[in-house]
Amino acid sequence: MVYSAFGSAVSVGDIVIAQGGIAALAWLNIRGAKAAARFQEIATYSFAALTIVFIGAGLLLGDAGNLQPAFTDHSGNGPLYGILVVFMTTPLWYAGFNIIPQAMGERAPDVPLRKVVFAMLLAIAAVTVFYTLLILATSMTMPRPELLRLELPAAGAFEAAFDSRLMSRIVLVGGLLGLVTSWNVVFFGGARALFALSRARLVSPYFAGVHPRYGTPYPALVAIGLASAATAFLGVGAIGRLANIGGMCFAILFLTVSLALIRLRRDRPHVVRPFKVWGGMFIASFVAIAASGMLLLSIWESRPRDGALLSVEWSLLFGWGVAGLILWFPLKNIRDGISDADRKHLILGEDPE
């Protein structure tokens, strides 16, 4: 152990593995979107194949009696509280789909937007079924009290239930592949978002640079890599804290997008839209209400406890906001150097009017 952070030890091995993984993914993404997409495809198919093995094993050989009771109440809050806690974390687990808007600019010219949207909706439905089966299969392997005592519940459950270390290794490798694919998505989407903001002069123009050979936004990728490398020093103890912050931020994002959609539908009803959602105003309103609920639950769940003025989550979020303001105000002249019409063109690629 080198030091302790957020109640967990951080070792040299942890740091070396994290920094090596970050460097490899940064290099892969700098080489081009095609290379990153190919890696994502291989890792995703491998992840799916491995998880199908242990999902099938859990469903076929597990005991359905382990699923009872369907809801438990250990804290006196009732089953609804547990459902709401899971609901609160949903934006974080589905955050990977946010990569699609950033990737739109690099799609093939002959791929229509309508096809992209339908593919996204199909993927969301498939992932919902996949996660449901994964939770169901794991829960069937052993009684819940025993499952909750395990350090790594999924891996430990399959090892104990089938008396097989191989099954445990399959689960762990599948989990690693799932993490790597998410990691790769963060690099790709984060860099494209930073590149778009920079090109629109909302942040420093430096991040709008493009690699002369690969055509990738390499300054933005390097920045994302350095930020990831710094975060890695926080150790595994920070994961829960960062997940809470991520849930809050994505809830804010969902709320903002849904409110923007409502306003655009109301103020600009005649704008040409390549894809229209059936019941768009109702769906957008429902999402706005749901996102508001997610945000309030996230804030409440991360509230200060034991007499503290600020929780760790609130402190990190506040520090991140202050850092953003420090970077925002000095760039006022750069932002004012471009008209709103030009900025819309740079962000959207065309005049939205």
N, C-alpha and C positions, 0 to 999 in steps of 0.2 A: 504494500500500500504506500502511495506517495502522499496522499492527503485525503481528507473526508469532506464531502460536499452534500448538503441536503440529507444528511443522515446515512449516506452510503460511501463506502470506500472507493477510491479511484486509484487504479494501479497503472504501472508503466505499460503493461500489456493492453489495458483498455485504451489508453491514449494512442499507442502505436497503431492498433487495429482501426480505431476511428479515423485517425489522420490518413492512414493508408487508403481506407475506403473512400474518403472524401477526395483525395488526390486522384484516385483512379476514375471516379465518376465525373470529376471536373474535366479530366483529360478526354474521357469518352464523349462528353457533351461538346467540348470544344472542337472535336473532330467532325461534328455535324449532326443534324437532327436524324439523318438516316442511320448513323451508327448507334445513337442513343435509342432509337426506335427498335432497331434490330436486337440490341441487348435486352430491351424491355420485353420484346416478344418472346425471346428464348427463356428469360427468367420467369415470365408469367406462365408460359405453357408448362415449364418444369414445376412451378409452384402448384398449378392446377392438377397436374398428374399425381404429385405426391399427396396432396390433400384429398383427392378422390380415393386414394388407397386407404387412408385412415378414417375418412368419413364412412366409406363402405364397411370397414371393419367394425366401427362403432355402431352403425345402424343394424348390421346383420347379426353381430355377436354380442352386442350390449344388452342390458336388461332395462326394459321400459319402466320397471318398478322404481328405478333410480331417479326417475323424473318427478316422483311424488315426494312431497307436495309441490304442486306447480308454482306456488308462491309461498315465501316464508317471510316472517316478520321478526327480525332479531333486535330491532331498535325501537319498536313501538310506533313506527311511522305508518305501518300498513302497506299492503302490496302496491298501492298506487304510487307511493314514494319511489319504490324501486323502478317502476315503469318510467316515471318522470326522469329519474337519474340517467337511465339508458337513453331516453329521448333527448336529454340535454347533451349527451356526447355524440349524437348522430352526425352533426355537421363535420366533426373532425374525421370520422371514419369514412365519410363520403367526400372528403375534401379533394381526393385525387381527381375527381371529375372536373374540378376547376381548371385542370390543365388544358381542357378542350378549347376554350376561348383563346388561350395563348398560342395554341398550336394551329388555329384557323389560318393564320397568315402563311403557313408553310404547307398547307394541303395541296394536293395536285390540282391543277386548273380545271380538270374535267370532273372533279368530285363536287356535286351540288351540296349546298348547305342543308337542304332538306334531308339528304341521306345521312349527313353527319349527325343531325339532331336525332333521327330515328335510331341510329347506331348507339348514341349516348343513352337514350331511354331504354333500349334493349339491354345495354350493359348494366345499367342501374338495376333493372329487374333481375338480371342474372346474378348480380352480386348480392342482392337481397336474399334470394333463394340459397345462394352458396353459404353466406354467413349463418343463416338460420339452420341449415343442415349441419354446419360445423359445430355450432353450439349444442344442437340436439345430440349429435354423435358423441361429443365429449361428455355431456351430462349423463349419457346412458352407461358409461364405462364403470362408474362406481357411485356409491351413495354420496350425496352432496357434502355432508360434514367431512368425510375423508378427502374429497376433492379440494375443498377449501383450505385444508391444512398443507397441501403440497406447495412447494416453492414455485415450481413451473407446472401449473395444473394440467394443461393439455398433455404435455410430454409425460409427466408422471402418471397421469391417469391411464394412458394407453400402455405404458410399461407395466404398471401394476395389474391392469385388467387382463392383459394377454401374456404376462410374464415374458416379455420380449424387449430387450434393449434395442433391437433393431427397429421396432415400432416407435420407440421413444426417439431414436435418431431421425427417423423419417419425419416425425412431427417437428423436431427442432430445425432440420434442414428446410422443411416447408416454411416454417416461421421466418427463418433467415432470408429465404427468397422473397417472401412477402415484404419484409422490411427493406430489402435492397431495391425492389421495384418502386416502393413508395419514396425512397431516397432519390432514386433517379428522376422520378416525377417532380420532386421538389426542385431539383437542379434545373430541369427543363423549364418548368412553368415559372419559377421565381426569376430566372434570368430573362425570360421573354417579357414578363411584367415590368421588370426594372428597365429593360431596353425600351419598351414602349413609353414609359414615363419619361425617360431621358430624351427620346426622340421628340416628344411633345413639349420639352423644356419645362417639365414639372419637377425634375430633379437635375442634377449635374449633367451637362451634355457629354461628359466623358463616357458614361455608360452606354451611349448610342453607337460606340465603335463596333466595327465588324471585322472579323478575321479576314485578311486578304486572300487566303487560300481556301478556307473552309466555309466562309460566309456566315459564321456563327457570331453571336454577340459576346465575344470572349471577355471584354472588360466586366460585363455584368456577371458572366459565369465565374470569373475570378473573385468578384465581390461576394457572390453567394457562397463560393467555396471557403473564403476567409471567414465569413460569418458563421458557417457551419463548423469550421475548425475551432473557432473560439467557443461556440456553444458546447462542443464535445468535451471540453474541460470541466463542464458542470457535473458530469457523471450520470449514472443511471438514476440516481435519486431525484434528479430534476425532471425526469420524464413525466411523472404525474403532474407536476406543476405546469410544465410546458403544455401538456395536453389540456389542462383546464384553461390556460390562456388561449390556446388554439381554438377551443370550443367557443369561447367568448368572441374572439375575433371573427370566426366564420359565421357566428350568429349575427354579428353586426353587418357582415358582408351580405348575407342572405336578405336581411331586413332592408338594407340600402338598395339592393338590386330590385327587390319586389316593389318597393315604393317608387323607384325610378320608372319601372315598367308601368305602374298605375298612372303615373303622371304623363308619360309619353302617350299612352293609349287615350288619355283624356284630352291632352293639349294638341297632339299631332295625330289625329285618327287616320289621316290620308297618306301617311308615310308608307312607302313600299316596304313590305316586310317579307323576306324570303320564306319565313316559316311562322305560322300562327298557331298558338296553342288554343285548343278548343276550350271555351269558357275562360279565356285569358284573364279577364278582370276578376272573376271569382277565384281562380287559382292563385293569382297574384295576391289578392287580399287574404286568402287563407294562409299562404306562405308568410306574409307579413305578420299575421297574428301568431303563427307557430314560431317564427324566428324571434319575435318579441318575448314569447314564453321561454324559449331556449336561453335567450340572453339574461332574462331575469333570474332563471334557475341557476345559470352559470355564476352570475354575480353573487347570489345568495349562498351557493355551495362553496364558493371561494372566500367567503366573508372572514374577517379576522376573528380569532378565537382566543380564549384564555386571557382576555384583557388587552390583547395586542392592538395597537393603533392601526396597523396595516398587515394584511396577510402577505405571505411570500408572493402569491399570484398578483395581488394588487400592486405590490412594490415593483415587481418586474414589469408589469404592464405600464405603470406610471413612469418608470425609468425609460422604457421604450418610447413612450409618448414624448417625454422631454427631449430625448435624442432626436426624434423626428422634427420637433419644433426648432431645435438648434440648427438642423440641416435645412429647414424650410425658409426661415427668414433671410439668411444671407443670399439666397438665390432669387430674391424678388426682381432684380433687374433682368435676370435671365428669363424669368417667366413673363415679364412684361414686354420682352422683346419679340413676342410672337402674338399674332391676333388669335382670337377665339376660333375664327373660321379655319385658319391654318392649323390650329391645334386639333380641331375635330377631324380635319383631313388626314393629319399625321396618325391619329389614333385609330380612326375608323377606315381609312383608306379611300373614303369618298365623302361627298357633302351629304350629311344626313337629311338635309331639307329636300 
